[in-house]
Amino acid sequence: MIPSKYSSMRKMASLAIVAGLALAACGGDDSSTSETTKAPAATEAPADDATETTEAMDATEADPLAALYEECQAEGAKVNLIALPDEWANYKGILASFGEKYPDVEYPVANPDASSKEEMEAVQTLAGQDDMPDNVDVSPAIAQEMVDAGLFEPYVLSTDAEIPAGLKDADNNWTAAYYGIMAITTNTKIAPVAPTSFADLMNPEYEGLVALNGDPRESGAAFAAVMAASLANGGSADDILPGIQYFADLKAAGNLGGTDVTKETVLSGETPITIDWSYNVPGLAAELEAAGITYETNFPSDGVYGGFYGQGVIKDSPHQACSKLWMEHIFSDEGALGYLEGGAVPARIEALTAAGLVTEEVKANLPPDELVAQISFLTPAQIAAAKAVLAEQWGPMVADA
C-alpha cells in the first residue's frame, strides 16, 4: 500500500566488528638507522607487532565480515542505495540498524519512491559515476532484465545455505531478502464495509475508490495485483489475461481510480481502497492513527498471491565491499527481524523460527500462516510471459480505454 516505490515499485546479537588490522609504525628516519639499531627491533618490537597482527587476523577469521567491513572502509565507507521508502517493509528501521552496526558507513537512499524499472535505469544512466547505485531492491521481472543485461556482480551470502532456491538467482546475481502477499486495505472512515475479495471490489459502493500501486508494466506491486486478480478469475501463473480483463471491467464499472498509491494519498483519503503488499501497512499505522483514520486489511479470499523483491550488488559500482556489507546486514538475523517487524516475511524465516527468534508477538504483522503456506513464486519464464501480455494488452484494455 503506502509508498509509491514500484509505482512509477536486525541479527539480535550484533556482529563483532574489527575496526582495522594493527599496523606496524616506523619510529624514526629509516635512512639513518644503523644495523645495530635494527637488530633489537627485529627481535623485540616486531614480536609485539606480530602478536597484535596475529590477533587481528584471528579475529578476522572468526568473523569473516570483519574483512569485508575493512574493505568497505578502505573504499570510502559508503553504499549508494535507491528506492527504499521508510514505510516499505520497515526499511526505516533496517537502515537505522545498519547505521548503528556500522556508524562510519554512509548509506544515502536516492529517489526513495522510484519504481523497479527506474532503479535499473539509474544503474544504466549513472554507470561510472560516484553516485551510481551500489545495490538495488527490485521486482523479479526487473531483476531478470538486469541479469540479462549483465548489471549484477554475483555474490554468495554467508547465509546462502538458509535461503530457499526459489528466492535466489541460480548464479547468485540477486537474492530476495523478503516477500509478502497481496492485500486489500480500506480506509473505513470512507468505506465502512471493507471489501474482502476481488469480487467485492466490483460493488457499486466502491465507485472511484479502488487504487493500484502503479502501472503493472513497470510496478512490481501492480503486477502482483493483476496476477492475483487473474487467479481470482480463472487465470493461472501461466495466464495473466483474466487479471487484465478484471481491471478493464473494474475501470468500466467506475470503481478503479486514477491516482497512484503514496503515503500522502493514503493519509489524505485520495486512495481509500488500495491493492498492495500487506507489509506496506504496519509502517504507516502510527500516522494513520494520528490522522484519525481507521483501516482494515484483508487478504482477498479469491486470489492469494505472494511475491518477493531481489537485492543484488551492482557490477562495477564504486562501493563493492560496502554493497556486500549491506547485503549481509539485510540477510542477517537483525535485518530479517527488521523485515518481520514491518510485516514482510524474511527469506530466512525457517532458520529464524528454528532458532526461536520468531515469537507470536513478532508475527503479529505477518499474513496468516495458512496463506503464507499457499505461496508459490512464479518462475522467470512465467514472469517474462506475463510481462509480454501486459505490454501488449494493458494499454488498449485498461490504461488507454
Secondary structure as UniProt FT lines:
FT   TURN            5..6
FT   HELIX           30..32
FT   HELIX           35..43
FT   HELIX           45..62
FT   HELIX           64..74
FT   TURN            75..76
FT   STRAND          81..82
FT   TURN            86..87
FT   HELIX           88..90
FT   HELIX           91..101
FT   TURN            103..104
FT   STRAND          109..110
FT   TURN            112..113
FT   HELIX           116..125
FT   TURN            126..128
FT   TURN            130..131
FT   STRAND          135..138
FT   HELIX           140..148
FT   TURN            149..150
FT   TURN            158..159
FT   HELIX           160..162
FT   HELIX           165..167
FT   TURN            170..171
FT   STRAND          175..187
FT   TURN            188..190
FT   TURN            198..199
FT   HELIX           200..202
FT   HELIX           204..206
FT   TURN            207..209
FT   STRAND          210..212
FT   TURN            216..218
FT   HELIX           220..232
FT   TURN            233..234
FT   TURN            237..238
FT   HELIX           241..252
FT   TURN            253..254
FT   HELIX           263..268
FT   STRAND          273..277
FT   HELIX           278..280
FT   HELIX           282..284
FT   HELIX           285..290
FT   TURN            291..292
FT   STRAND          295..298
FT   TURN            301..302
FT   STRAND          306..314
FT   TURN            315..316
FT   HELIX           320..331
FT   HELIX           333..341
FT   TURN            342..343
FT   STRAND          345..346
FT   TURN            347..348
FT   HELIX           349..354
FT   TURN            355..356
FT   TURN            360..361
FT   HELIX           362..365
FT   HELIX           369..372
FT   TURN            373..374
FT   HELIX           380..394
FT   HELIX           395..399
//
